[in-house]
Amino acid sequence: MSMTQVLDTVDEAVAEIQDGSTVLVGGFGLAGMPFDLIDGLIRQGAKDLTIVSNNAGNGEVGLAALLKAGLVRKVICSFPRQADSYVFDALYREGKVELEVVPQGTLAERMRAAGAGIGAFFCPTGVGTPLAEGKEVREIDGRTHVLEYPIRGDVALISAHRADGMGNLVYRKTARNFGPIMATAATTTIAQVSEIVPVGSLDPEAVVTPSIYVDRIIQVERRHYTVQGAR
């Protein structure tokens, strides 16, 4: 029997997130961003958060809104600056938020390693740049590699297309992005979905995230976000 909870409200889904938590947030820009869960987290008010995501927010929605609310202590991401990342940019310049830049592939692999129980791994990305400063290096097959450690989350907030009543998830196109690996790397995974269907309705071959990785699901109305200046 699945232990996944099917909840009625977003606020209920995020109620137990604690101050100081490391929160993995799915999304690639606006694609696959769990907007409703982030809005719920803002209302809930947990602070001093470390946010792990691909970007550092767009416009004033999603992650940018969480940053603007003053609830984030540190951002770990690959692309902190875009044309519409002005909320993060201002906070960083004012010394109000810390930043750790991680190359995109390394970011994904560090979370995947956490989910797979891998203690650390060597990777050639970043060698010879400031990103490798202070890290152990080793030559493997004639190429220099840097030692990277897993990124584990206390909570993962992800968005999926459909879930069944057990918590199995399927995604829609590029909205899949980081969700599957984040679900494996967090102690508690919370997924917002557009639709919850009866158990047995999903093709098992199409399930990307099995219910064993999902702790809470909430059905939300699908919304479309646009950011001024975005294409």
Number of C-alpha atoms within 10 A of each C-alpha: 5 12 13 19 16 19 13 12 14 21 19 13 23 22 14 12 19 16 14 16 17 25 24 29 29 31 26 19 18 21 17 23 29 25 26 22 25 23 18 18 22 22 14 16 16 18 19 17 21 23 27 26 27 26 26 27 30 25 20 18 19 24 29 20 20 24 25 17 13 16 21 24 17 20 25 22 19 20 18 22 15 15 10 18 18 18 20 28 16 13 15 16 10 9 9 14 20 14 17 12 14 20 15 16 11 19 22 20 19 24 25 22 22 21 21 13 11 13 11 14 15 16 19 18 17 16 17 12 8 8 15 17 12 8 12 11 17 15 11 11 7 7 10 16 22 21 15 21 16 22 22 22 26 17 25 28 28 30 34 27 20 22 30 21 19 24 28 25 28 23 21 13 10 11 21 22 21 24 28 21 24 30 31 25 26 24 16 18 26 26 28 27 24 16 16 22 14 11 12 10 11 16 8 12 6 11 16 15 20 17 20 16 24 26 22 22 30 25 21 19 10 13 8 8 11 11 12 10 8 10 5
